[in-house]
Amino acid sequence: MLKGSIVALITPFKDASLDEENYIKLIDYHLKNGTNGIVPGGTTGESPTLSHNEHKKIIEISVKECNSKIPVVAGTGSNSTDEAIELSKFAEKAGSDAILVVTPYYNKPTQEGLYQHYKSINDKCGIPIIIYNIPGRSVIDMSVDTMARLYELKNIIGVKDATGDLNRVDQTFKKMGKDFMQLTGNDDNALEFNKRGGVGAISVTANIAPKLCSEFQKLSIMSDEKSISEAKRLDKILQPVHHSMFIESNPSPVKYAAKLLDLCDDEVRLPLVKITDPTKEIVKKALLSAKLI
């Protein structure tokens, strides 16, 4: 089962093109700093503006560089079911360990439409599937009942919950039990999320604080009093960083933070733009407070 600090990996660009050299550098950085898994081609990886060839390339690079040391959970979602199937089949063939499939954005499907979308992907693949429920970006919210139906299918193993509603953790746990893997998509609620039965996070902050995030996740998943106390201490250190990553649209702030750490440039693709000077100061202050720079 996937657990711990799984990074929603940024996609570095150079002169408007995929920066493969720094992408490999980023993966190596995570391998050396305790990250428990990587997600290439997710929202933080700017999947909406990647070409299909670029999207496939970063999946291939991730599988090759990770070399089974940590799991690769390829982002393969789309608002087109056929496109999601095509990307999912590619990720499986490339050697990904699982896929992360976002609820279809813009189309606004019904709960039955959501079920049929995921069922179609499930039926065409043989790879574990994690549902990515993020109503803030997709507009629609997958219900716990729909997830329970999907969990009856062979490949559905869990959810990345970015609803921000901690009660959903309890409801999902009650409906599906502990074997249905729950990962938070919100760094700022990870402590309470894990206390309620979650097993980790698909994290933005892990891009620039991999050691802290990994250690925090390990401690927060443990149930003994000493571990939880230390997890709370780390959470206080991380909260200003979490906050600074979302003042402007993700991943612009985290890419600026990565630039400060000399990991890659802060170039993003339109319609995203680089962060403003006031936000830069907030990001710098947060990194300094966590002793990341």
Phi and psi restraints in degrees (value plus and minus 20) as a CYANA .aco file:
   2 LEU   PHI     -91.6   -51.6
   2 LEU   PSI     121.1   161.1
   3 LYS   PHI    -182.6  -142.6
   3 LYS   PSI     147.0   187.0
   4 GLY   PHI      70.0   110.0
   4 GLY   PSI    -168.0  -128.0
   5 SER   PHI    -114.5   -74.5
   5 SER   PSI      85.0   125.0
   6 ILE   PHI    -129.3   -89.3
   6 ILE   PSI      98.3   138.3
   7 VAL   PHI    -104.2   -64.2
   7 VAL   PSI     111.6   151.6
   8 ALA   PHI    -102.7   -62.7
   8 ALA   PSI      71.0   111.0
   9 LEU   PHI     -89.8   -49.8
   9 LEU   PSI     111.5   151.5
  10 ILE   PHI     -89.4   -49.4
  10 ILE   PSI     136.1   176.1
  11 THR   PHI    -130.2   -90.2
  11 THR   PSI      89.9   129.9
  12 PRO   PHI     -96.1   -56.1
  12 PRO   PSI     122.6   162.6
  13 PHE   PHI    -141.2  -101.2
  13 PHE   PSI     133.7   173.7
  14 LYS   PHI    -162.3  -122.3
  14 LYS   PSI      98.4   138.4
  15 ASP   PHI      34.1    74.1
  15 ASP   PSI      24.2    64.2
  16 ALA   PHI      54.3    94.3
  16 ALA   PSI     -19.6    20.4
  17 SER   PHI    -131.6   -91.6
  17 SER   PSI     138.5   178.5
  18 LEU   PHI     -78.6   -38.6
  18 LEU   PSI     107.8   147.8
  19 ASP   PHI    -114.7   -74.7
  19 ASP   PSI      66.7   106.7
  20 GLU   PHI     -83.7   -43.7
  20 GLU   PSI     -57.1   -17.1
  21 GLU   PHI     -80.5   -40.5
  21 GLU   PSI     -66.6   -26.6
  22 ASN   PHI     -96.6   -56.6
  22 ASN   PSI     -43.9    -3.9
  23 TYR   PHI     -84.6   -44.6
  23 TYR   PSI     -63.5   -23.5
  24 ILE   PHI     -84.0   -44.0
  24 ILE   PSI     -60.1   -20.1
  25 LYS   PHI     -81.0   -41.0
  25 LYS   PSI     -61.1   -21.1
  26 LEU   PHI     -83.0   -43.0
  26 LEU   PSI     -64.9   -24.9
  27 ILE   PHI     -81.7   -41.7
  27 ILE   PSI     -63.2   -23.2
  28 ASP   PHI     -81.8   -41.8
  28 ASP   PSI     -59.1   -19.1
  29 TYR   PHI     -77.6   -37.6
  29 TYR   PSI     -61.7   -21.7
  30 HIS   PHI     -94.6   -54.6
  30 HIS   PSI     -56.2   -16.2
  31 LEU   PHI     -82.5   -42.5
  31 LEU   PSI     -53.9   -13.9
  32 LYS   PHI    -104.1   -64.1
  32 LYS   PSI     -34.1     5.9
  33 ASN   PHI    -139.4   -99.4
  33 ASN   PSI       0.3    40.3
  34 GLY   PHI      68.6   108.6
  34 GLY   PSI     -14.5    25.5
  35 THR   PHI     -82.2   -42.2
  35 THR   PSI     120.2   160.2
  36 ASN   PHI    -113.5   -73.5
  36 ASN   PSI     -25.7    14.3
  37 GLY   PHI     156.9   196.9
  37 GLY   PSI     141.3   181.3
  38 ILE   PHI    -150.3  -110.3
  38 ILE   PSI     128.5   168.5
  39 VAL   PHI    -137.1   -97.1
  39 VAL   PSI      82.3   122.3
  40 PRO   PHI    -105.0   -65.0
  40 PRO   PSI     120.4   160.4
  41 GLY   PHI      58.7    98.7
  41 GLY   PSI       7.2    47.2
  42 GLY   PHI    -111.3   -71.3
  42 GLY   PSI    -188.7  -148.7
  43 THR   PHI     -79.8   -39.8
  43 THR   PSI     -64.4   -24.4
  44 THR   PHI     -85.7   -45.7
  44 THR   PSI     -43.8    -3.8
  45 GLY   PHI    -104.8   -64.8
  45 GLY   PSI     -10.2    29.8
  46 GLU   PHI      38.6    78.6
  46 GLU   PSI      20.6    60.6
  47 SER   PHI     -75.6   -35.6
  47 SER   PSI     -53.6   -13.6
  48 PRO   PHI     -81.3   -41.3
  48 PRO   PSI     -44.2    -4.2
  49 THR   PHI    -132.7   -92.7
  49 THR   PSI     -11.1    28.9
  50 LEU   PHI    -102.0   -62.0
  50 LEU   PSI     120.5   160.5
  51 SER   PHI     -90.4   -50.4
  51 SER   PSI     142.6   182.6
  52 HIS   PHI     -80.2   -40.2
  52 HIS   PSI     -59.2   -19.2
  53 ASN   PHI     -84.9   -44.9
  53 ASN   PSI     -61.3   -21.3
  54 GLU   PHI     -85.0   -45.0
  54 GLU   PSI     -62.4   -22.4
  55 HIS   PHI     -79.9   -39.9
  55 HIS   PSI     -65.6   -25.6
  56 LYS   PHI     -87.1   -47.1
  56 LYS   PSI     -56.4   -16.4
  57 LYS   PHI     -83.4   -43.4
  57 LYS   PSI     -64.0   -24.0
  58 ILE   PHI     -90.0   -50.0
  58 ILE   PSI     -48.7    -8.7
  59 ILE   PHI     -86.2   -46.2
  59 ILE   PSI     -66.5   -26.5
  60 GLU   PHI     -80.0   -40.0
  60 GLU   PSI     -65.6   -25.6
  61 ILE   PHI     -82.0   -42.0
  61 ILE   PSI     -63.8   -23.8
  62 SER   PHI     -81.0   -41.0
  62 SER   PSI     -66.1   -26.1
  63 VAL   PHI     -82.4   -42.4
  63 VAL   PSI     -64.0   -24.0
  64 LYS   PHI     -85.1   -45.1
  64 LYS   PSI     -67.3   -27.3
  65 GLU   PHI     -93.7   -53.7
  65 GLU   PSI     -57.4   -17.4
  66 CYS   PHI     -89.3   -49.3
  66 CYS   PSI     -55.2   -15.2
  67 ASN   PHI      30.0    70.0
  67 ASN   PSI      23.7    63.7
  68 SER   PHI      48.3    88.3
  68 SER   PSI     -11.0    29.0
  69 LYS   PHI     -93.7   -53.7
  69 LYS   PSI     -60.4   -20.4
  70 ILE   PHI    -157.4  -117.4
  70 ILE   PSI     135.1   175.1
  71 PRO   PHI     -88.5   -48.5
  71 PRO   PSI     127.0   167.0
  72 VAL   PHI    -129.4   -89.4
  72 VAL   PSI      99.9   139.9
  73 VAL   PHI    -131.3   -91.3
  73 VAL   PSI      76.6   116.6
  74 ALA   PHI     -95.0   -55.0
  74 ALA   PSI     111.3   151.3
  75 GLY   PHI     -95.0   -55.0
  75 GLY   PSI      97.7   137.7
  76 THR   PHI    -151.9  -111.9
  76 THR   PSI      -4.7    35.3
  77 GLY   PHI     -96.0   -56.0
  77 GLY   PSI     138.0   178.0
  78 SER   PHI    -181.3  -141.3
  78 SER   PSI     141.5   181.5
  79 ASN   PHI    -104.6   -64.6
  79 ASN   PSI     -21.3    18.7
  80 SER   PHI    -125.6   -85.6
  80 SER   PSI      98.2   138.2
  81 THR   PHI     -80.8   -40.8
  81 THR   PSI     -61.7   -21.7
  82 ASP   PHI     -82.5   -42.5
  82 ASP   PSI     -59.6   -19.6
  83 GLU   PHI     -87.4   -47.4
  83 GLU   PSI     -61.3   -21.3
  84 ALA   PHI     -83.1   -43.1
  84 ALA   PSI     -59.2   -19.2
  85 ILE   PHI     -83.8   -43.8
  85 ILE   PSI     -64.9   -24.9
  86 GLU   PHI     -82.4   -42.4
  86 GLU   PSI     -65.2   -25.2
  87 LEU   PHI     -87.4   -47.4
  87 LEU   PSI     -57.3   -17.3
  88 SER   PHI     -86.9   -46.9
  88 SER   PSI     -61.9   -21.9
  89 LYS   PHI     -84.4   -44.4
  89 LYS   PSI     -57.2   -17.2
  90 PHE   PHI     -84.1   -44.1
  90 PHE   PSI     -66.2   -26.2
  91 ALA   PHI     -81.0   -41.0
  91 ALA   PSI     -59.8   -19.8
  92 GLU   PHI     -83.8   -43.8
  92 GLU   PSI     -66.6   -26.6
  93 LYS   PHI     -84.1   -44.1
  93 LYS   PSI     -53.9   -13.9
  94 ALA   PHI     -93.1   -53.1
  94 ALA   PSI     -35.9     4.1
  95 GLY   PHI      85.5   125.5
  95 GLY   PSI      -3.6    36.4
  96 SER   PHI     -82.6   -42.6
  96 SER   PSI     131.2   171.2
  97 ASP   PHI    -104.0   -64.0
  97 ASP   PSI     -47.2    -7.2
  98 ALA   PHI    -181.9  -141.9
  98 ALA   PSI     151.6   191.6
  99 ILE   PHI    -147.4  -107.4
  99 ILE   PSI     129.3   169.3
 100 LEU   PHI    -131.8   -91.8
 100 LEU   PSI      97.7   137.7
 101 VAL   PHI    -137.8   -97.8
 101 VAL   PSI      92.1   132.1
 102 VAL   PHI     -94.6   -54.6
 102 VAL   PSI     128.5   168.5
 103 THR   PHI     -81.9   -41.9
 103 THR   PSI     118.5   158.5
 104 PRO   PHI     -79.3   -39.3
 104 PRO   PSI     104.4   144.4
 105 TYR   PHI    -109.1   -69.1
 105 TYR   PSI     137.0   177.0
 106 TYR   PHI      53.8    93.8
 106 TYR   PSI     -64.8   -24.8
 107 ASN   PHI     -84.8   -44.8
 107 ASN   PSI     -50.9   -10.9
 108 LYS   PHI      37.6    77.6
 108 LYS   PSI      37.6    77.6
 109 PRO   PHI     -89.0   -49.0
 109 PRO   PSI     138.2   178.2
 110 THR   PHI     -93.6   -53.6
 110 THR   PSI     155.2   195.2
 111 GLN   PHI     -80.7   -40.7
 111 GLN   PSI     -56.5   -16.5
 112 GLU   PHI     -87.2   -47.2
 112 GLU   PSI     -58.1   -18.1
 113 GLY   PHI     -83.3   -43.3
 113 GLY   PSI     -60.7   -20.7
 114 LEU   PHI     -81.0   -41.0
 114 LEU   PSI     -65.6   -25.6
 115 TYR   PHI     -78.9   -38.9
 115 TYR   PSI     -67.5   -27.5
 116 GLN   PHI     -87.7   -47.7
 116 GLN   PSI     -53.4   -13.4
 117 HIS   PHI     -80.0   -40.0
 117 HIS   PSI     -72.8   -32.8
 118 TYR   PHI     -89.9   -49.9
 118 TYR   PSI     -55.5   -15.5
 119 LYS   PHI     -83.0   -43.0
 119 LYS   PSI     -59.7   -19.7
 120 SER   PHI     -83.1   -43.1
 120 SER   PSI     -61.6   -21.6
 121 ILE   PHI     -86.4   -46.4
 121 ILE   PSI     -66.1   -26.1
 122 ASN   PHI     -74.9   -34.9
 122 ASN   PSI     -64.1   -24.1
 123 ASP   PHI     -92.1   -52.1
 123 ASP   PSI     -39.5     0.5
 124 LYS   PHI    -121.5   -81.5
 124 LYS   PSI     -21.0    19.0
 125 CYS   PHI    -150.4  -110.4
 125 CYS   PSI     146.0   186.0
 126 GLY   PHI    -147.1  -107.1
 126 GLY   PSI      11.8    51.8
 127 ILE   PHI    -138.9   -98.9
 127 ILE   PSI     124.1   164.1
 128 PRO   PHI     -77.2   -37.2
 128 PRO   PSI     118.3   158.3
 129 ILE   PHI    -138.8   -98.8
 129 ILE   PSI     109.4   149.4
 130 ILE   PHI    -127.5   -87.5
 130 ILE   PSI     104.4   144.4
 131 ILE   PHI     -92.4   -52.4
 131 ILE   PSI     116.5   156.5
 132 TYR   PHI    -133.5   -93.5
 132 TYR   PSI      84.0   124.0
 133 ASN   PHI    -121.6   -81.6
 133 ASN   PSI      86.6   126.6
 134 ILE   PHI    -158.5  -118.5
 134 ILE   PSI      58.3    98.3
 135 PRO   PHI     -79.8   -39.8
 135 PRO   PSI     -44.8    -4.8
 136 GLY   PHI     -82.8   -42.8
 136 GLY   PSI     -47.4    -7.4
 137 ARG   PHI    -126.9   -86.9
 137 ARG   PSI     -52.3   -12.3
 138 SER   PHI    -115.1   -75.1
 138 SER   PSI     -30.6     9.4
 139 VAL   PHI      57.6    97.6
 139 VAL   PSI     -64.2   -24.2
 140 ILE   PHI    -109.4   -69.4
 140 ILE   PSI     133.1   173.1
 141 ASP   PHI    -141.7  -101.7
 141 ASP   PSI     100.4   140.4
 142 MET   PHI     -94.6   -54.6
 142 MET   PSI     107.9   147.9
 143 SER   PHI     -95.0   -55.0
 143 SER   PSI     139.3   179.3
 144 VAL   PHI     -82.1   -42.1
 144 VAL   PSI     -57.2   -17.2
 145 ASP   PHI     -83.0   -43.0
 145 ASP   PSI     -59.3   -19.3
 146 THR   PHI     -87.0   -47.0
 146 THR   PSI     -60.3   -20.3
 147 MET   PHI     -82.8   -42.8
 147 MET   PSI     -58.1   -18.1
 148 ALA   PHI     -83.2   -43.2
 148 ALA   PSI     -60.0   -20.0
 149 ARG   PHI     -82.7   -42.7
 149 ARG   PSI     -63.9   -23.9
 150 LEU   PHI     -86.6   -46.6
 150 LEU   PSI     -51.5   -11.5
 151 TYR   PHI     -85.6   -45.6
 151 TYR   PSI     -36.8     3.2
 152 GLU   PHI     -94.9   -54.9
 152 GLU   PSI     -36.2     3.8
 153 LEU   PHI     -98.7   -58.7
 153 LEU   PSI     140.3   180.3
 154 LYS   PHI     -88.4   -48.4
 154 LYS   PSI     -50.1   -10.1
 155 ASN   PHI    -125.5   -85.5
 155 ASN   PSI     -31.7     8.3
 156 ILE   PHI     -96.9   -56.9
 156 ILE   PSI     101.6   141.6
 157 ILE   PHI    -139.8   -99.8
 157 ILE   PSI     -34.8     5.2
 158 GLY   PHI     156.0   196.0
 158 GLY   PSI    -188.2  -148.2
 159 VAL   PHI    -159.7  -119.7
 159 VAL   PSI     122.7   162.7
 160 LYS   PHI    -116.9   -76.9
 160 LYS   PSI      88.8   128.8
 161 ASP   PHI    -115.8   -75.8
 161 ASP   PSI      90.7   130.7
 162 ALA   PHI    -136.4   -96.4
 162 ALA   PSI      11.6    51.6
 163 THR   PHI     -96.8   -56.8
 163 THR   PSI     -45.4    -5.4
 164 GLY   PHI      58.8    98.8
 164 GLY   PSI     -19.0    21.0
 165 ASP   PHI    -119.0   -79.0
 165 ASP   PSI      84.6   124.6
 166 LEU   PHI     -87.4   -47.4
 166 LEU   PSI     -42.8    -2.8
 167 ASN   PHI     -84.0   -44.0
 167 ASN   PSI     -44.9    -4.9
 168 ARG   PHI     -84.7   -44.7
 168 ARG   PSI     -51.3   -11.3
 169 VAL   PHI     -81.1   -41.1
 169 VAL   PSI     -66.6   -26.6
 170 ASP   PHI     -83.5   -43.5
 170 ASP   PSI     -65.1   -25.1
 171 GLN   PHI     -83.2   -43.2
 171 GLN   PSI     -63.0   -23.0
 172 THR   PHI     -86.7   -46.7
 172 THR   PSI     -62.9   -22.9
 173 PHE   PHI     -80.9   -40.9
 173 PHE   PSI     -63.3   -23.3
 174 LYS   PHI     -84.3   -44.3
 174 LYS   PSI     -57.7   -17.7
 175 LYS   PHI     -99.6   -59.6
 175 LYS   PSI     -61.8   -21.8
 176 MET   PHI    -132.0   -92.0
 176 MET   PSI     -34.8     5.2
 177 GLY   PHI      64.3   104.3
 177 GLY   PSI    -199.5  -159.5
 178 LYS   PHI     -93.5   -53.5
 178 LYS   PSI     -39.2     0.8
 179 ASP   PHI     -97.6   -57.6
 179 ASP   PSI     -36.0     4.0
 180 PHE   PHI    -101.9   -61.9
 180 PHE   PSI      92.0   132.0
 181 MET   PHI     -93.3   -53.3
 181 MET   PSI     106.1   146.1
 182 GLN   PHI    -134.7   -94.7
 182 GLN   PSI      99.2   139.2
 183 LEU   PHI    -138.0   -98.0
 183 LEU   PSI     116.7   156.7
 184 THR   PHI    -104.1   -64.1
 184 THR   PSI     127.5   167.5
 185 GLY   PHI    -123.4   -83.4
 185 GLY   PSI     -13.4    26.6
 186 ASN   PHI    -137.7   -97.7
 186 ASN   PSI      85.4   125.4
 187 ASP   PHI     -75.1   -35.1
 187 ASP   PSI     -57.0   -17.0
 188 ASP   PHI     -91.6   -51.6
 188 ASP   PSI     -37.5     2.5
 189 ASN   PHI    -129.0   -89.0
 189 ASN   PSI      -7.0    33.0
 190 ALA   PHI     -81.7   -41.7
 190 ALA   PSI     -55.8   -15.8
 191 LEU   PHI     -82.5   -42.5
 191 LEU   PSI     -73.2   -33.2
 192 GLU   PHI     -88.2   -48.2
 192 GLU   PSI     -56.4   -16.4
 193 PHE   PHI     -77.6   -37.6
 193 PHE   PSI     -67.3   -27.3
 194 ASN   PHI     -89.9   -49.9
 194 ASN   PSI     -54.7   -14.7
 195 LYS   PHI     -81.5   -41.5
 195 LYS   PSI     -48.5    -8.5
 196 ARG   PHI    -110.5   -70.5
 196 ARG   PSI     -20.9    19.1
 197 GLY   PHI     107.0   147.0
 197 GLY   PSI     -21.6    18.4
 198 GLY   PHI     -90.0   -50.0
 198 GLY   PSI     142.0   182.0
 199 VAL   PHI    -144.7  -104.7
 199 VAL   PSI      -6.0    34.0
 200 GLY   PHI     133.1   173.1
 200 GLY   PSI    -188.7  -148.7
 201 ALA   PHI    -159.6  -119.6
 201 ALA   PSI     125.3   165.3
 202 ILE   PHI    -117.4   -77.4
 202 ILE   PSI      85.2   125.2
 203 SER   PHI    -129.6   -89.6
 203 SER   PSI     119.9   159.9
 204 VAL   PHI    -102.4   -62.4
 204 VAL   PSI     -66.6   -26.6
 205 THR   PHI     -79.8   -39.8
 205 THR   PSI     -49.6    -9.6
 206 ALA   PHI     -79.8   -39.8
 206 ALA   PSI     -40.6    -0.6
 207 ASN   PHI     -77.0   -37.0
 207 ASN   PSI     -55.0   -15.0
 208 ILE   PHI    -141.7  -101.7
 208 ILE   PSI     -22.5    17.5
 209 ALA   PHI    -158.2  -118.2
 209 ALA   PSI      36.1    76.1
 210 PRO   PHI     -81.9   -41.9
 210 PRO   PSI     -61.4   -21.4
 211 LYS   PHI     -85.7   -45.7
 211 LYS   PSI     -67.2   -27.2
 212 LEU   PHI     -80.8   -40.8
 212 LEU   PSI     -65.6   -25.6
 213 CYS   PHI     -85.8   -45.8
 213 CYS   PSI     -61.2   -21.2
 214 SER   PHI     -84.9   -44.9
 214 SER   PSI     -64.6   -24.6
 215 GLU   PHI     -86.3   -46.3
 215 GLU   PSI     -62.2   -22.2
 216 PHE   PHI     -79.3   -39.3
 216 PHE   PSI     -66.3   -26.3
 217 GLN   PHI     -83.7   -43.7
 217 GLN   PSI     -62.5   -22.5
 218 LYS   PHI     -79.6   -39.6
 218 LYS   PSI     -64.1   -24.1
 219 LEU   PHI     -92.3   -52.3
 219 LEU   PSI     -58.3   -18.3
 220 SER   PHI     -93.6   -53.6
 220 SER   PSI     -42.4    -2.4
 221 ILE   PHI     -98.5   -58.5
 221 ILE   PSI     -47.1    -7.1
 222 MET   PHI     -94.1   -54.1
 222 MET   PSI     131.9   171.9
 223 SER   PHI    -124.1   -84.1
 223 SER   PSI     -26.1    13.9
 224 ASP   PHI     -95.9   -55.9
 224 ASP   PSI     133.9   173.9
 225 GLU   PHI     -80.8   -40.8
 225 GLU   PSI     -60.7   -20.7
 226 LYS   PHI     -84.5   -44.5
 226 LYS   PSI     -62.7   -22.7
 227 SER   PHI     -85.8   -45.8
 227 SER   PSI     -63.2   -23.2
 228 ILE   PHI     -84.1   -44.1
 228 ILE   PSI     -58.7   -18.7
 229 SER   PHI     -81.9   -41.9
 229 SER   PSI     -62.8   -22.8
 230 GLU   PHI     -90.0   -50.0
 230 GLU   PSI     -55.5   -15.5
 231 ALA   PHI     -82.0   -42.0
 231 ALA   PSI     -59.9   -19.9
 232 LYS   PHI     -83.6   -43.6
 232 LYS   PSI     -59.2   -19.2
 233 ARG   PHI     -82.8   -42.8
 233 ARG   PSI     -64.9   -24.9
 234 LEU   PHI     -87.8   -47.8
 234 LEU   PSI     -55.5   -15.5
 235 ASP   PHI     -80.8   -40.8
 235 ASP   PSI     -59.7   -19.7
 236 LYS   PHI     -83.6   -43.6
 236 LYS   PSI     -55.8   -15.8
 237 ILE   PHI     -88.7   -48.7
 237 ILE   PSI     -58.3   -18.3
 238 LEU   PHI    -101.7   -61.7
 238 LEU   PSI     -45.5    -5.5
 239 GLN   PHI     -75.9   -35.9
 239 GLN   PSI     -64.8   -24.8
 240 PRO   PHI     -81.9   -41.9
 240 PRO   PSI     -52.8   -12.8
 241 VAL   PHI     -88.9   -48.9
 241 VAL   PSI     -66.9   -26.9
 242 HIS   PHI     -73.5   -33.5
 242 HIS   PSI     -68.2   -28.2
 243 HIS   PHI     -80.5   -40.5
 243 HIS   PSI     -63.4   -23.4
 244 SER   PHI     -87.5   -47.5
 244 SER   PSI     -42.5    -2.5
 245 MET   PHI     -94.2   -54.2
 245 MET   PSI     -31.2     8.8
 246 PHE   PHI    -147.4  -107.4
 246 PHE   PSI      -2.6    37.4
 247 ILE   PHI     -86.5   -46.5
 247 ILE   PSI     -59.5   -19.5
 248 GLU   PHI    -140.1  -100.1
 248 GLU   PSI     153.9   193.9
 249 SER   PHI     -79.2   -39.2
 249 SER   PSI     108.0   148.0
 250 ASN   PHI     -85.4   -45.4
 250 ASN   PSI     115.3   155.3
 251 PRO   PHI    -125.0   -85.0
 251 PRO   PSI       2.8    42.8
 252 SER   PHI     -77.2   -37.2
 252 SER   PSI     -66.1   -26.1
 253 PRO   PHI     -85.0   -45.0
 253 PRO   PSI     -61.6   -21.6
 254 VAL   PHI     -90.2   -50.2
 254 VAL   PSI     -48.8    -8.8
 255 LYS   PHI     -89.8   -49.8
 255 LYS   PSI     -55.9   -15.9
 256 TYR   PHI     -84.8   -44.8
 256 TYR   PSI     -62.3   -22.3
 257 ALA   PHI     -81.2   -41.2
 257 ALA   PSI     -60.8   -20.8
 258 ALA   PHI     -83.4   -43.4
 258 ALA   PSI     -55.3   -15.3
 259 LYS   PHI     -84.8   -44.8
 259 LYS   PSI     -62.3   -22.3
 260 LEU   PHI     -80.9   -40.9
 260 LEU   PSI     -50.1   -10.1
 261 LEU   PHI    -110.0   -70.0
 261 LEU   PSI     -15.2    24.8
 262 ASP   PHI      41.1    81.1
 262 ASP   PSI      16.9    56.9
 263 LEU   PHI    -113.0   -73.0
 263 LEU   PSI     -56.5   -16.5
 264 CYS   PHI    -191.1  -151.1
 264 CYS   PSI     155.2   195.2
 265 ASP   PHI     -97.2   -57.2
 265 ASP   PSI     145.6   185.6
 266 ASP   PHI    -117.1   -77.1
 266 ASP   PSI       0.5    40.5
 267 GLU   PHI     -86.3   -46.3
 267 GLU   PSI     111.4   151.4
 268 VAL   PHI    -144.9  -104.9
 268 VAL   PSI     145.9   185.9
 269 ARG   PHI    -122.4   -82.4
 269 ARG   PSI     118.7   158.7
 270 LEU   PHI     -75.5   -35.5
 270 LEU   PSI     122.6   162.6
 271 PRO   PHI    -103.8   -63.8
 271 PRO   PSI     -14.5    25.5
 272 LEU   PHI     -97.6   -57.6
 272 LEU   PSI     131.5   171.5
 273 VAL   PHI    -153.0  -113.0
 273 VAL   PSI     144.8   184.8
 274 LYS   PHI     -85.7   -45.7
 274 LYS   PSI     134.9   174.9
 275 ILE   PHI     -91.3   -51.3
 275 ILE   PSI     138.3   178.3
 276 THR   PHI     -96.9   -56.9
 276 THR   PSI     144.7   184.7
 277 ASP   PHI     -80.2   -40.2
 277 ASP   PSI     -62.3   -22.3
 278 PRO   PHI     -79.9   -39.9
 278 PRO   PSI     -58.8   -18.8
 279 THR   PHI     -88.9   -48.9
 279 THR   PSI     -56.0   -16.0
 280 LYS   PHI     -77.2   -37.2
 280 LYS   PSI     -61.2   -21.2
 281 GLU   PHI     -85.5   -45.5
 281 GLU   PSI     -58.3   -18.3
 282 ILE   PHI     -86.2   -46.2
 282 ILE   PSI     -63.1   -23.1
 283 VAL   PHI     -82.1   -42.1
 283 VAL   PSI     -66.3   -26.3
 284 LYS   PHI     -78.7   -38.7
 284 LYS   PSI     -65.3   -25.3
 285 LYS   PHI     -81.5   -41.5
 285 LYS   PSI     -61.5   -21.5
 286 ALA   PHI     -85.4   -45.4
 286 ALA   PSI     -62.8   -22.8
 287 LEU   PHI     -85.2   -45.2
 287 LEU   PSI     -58.7   -18.7
 288 LEU   PHI     -84.9   -44.9
 288 LEU   PSI     -61.1   -21.1
 289 SER   PHI     -84.8   -44.8
 289 SER   PSI     -50.2   -10.2
 290 ALA   PHI    -112.7   -72.7
 290 ALA   PSI     -16.2    23.8
 291 LYS   PHI      38.3    78.3
 291 LYS   PSI      17.5    57.5
 292 LEU   PHI    -108.6   -68.6
 292 LEU   PSI     -42.0    -2.0
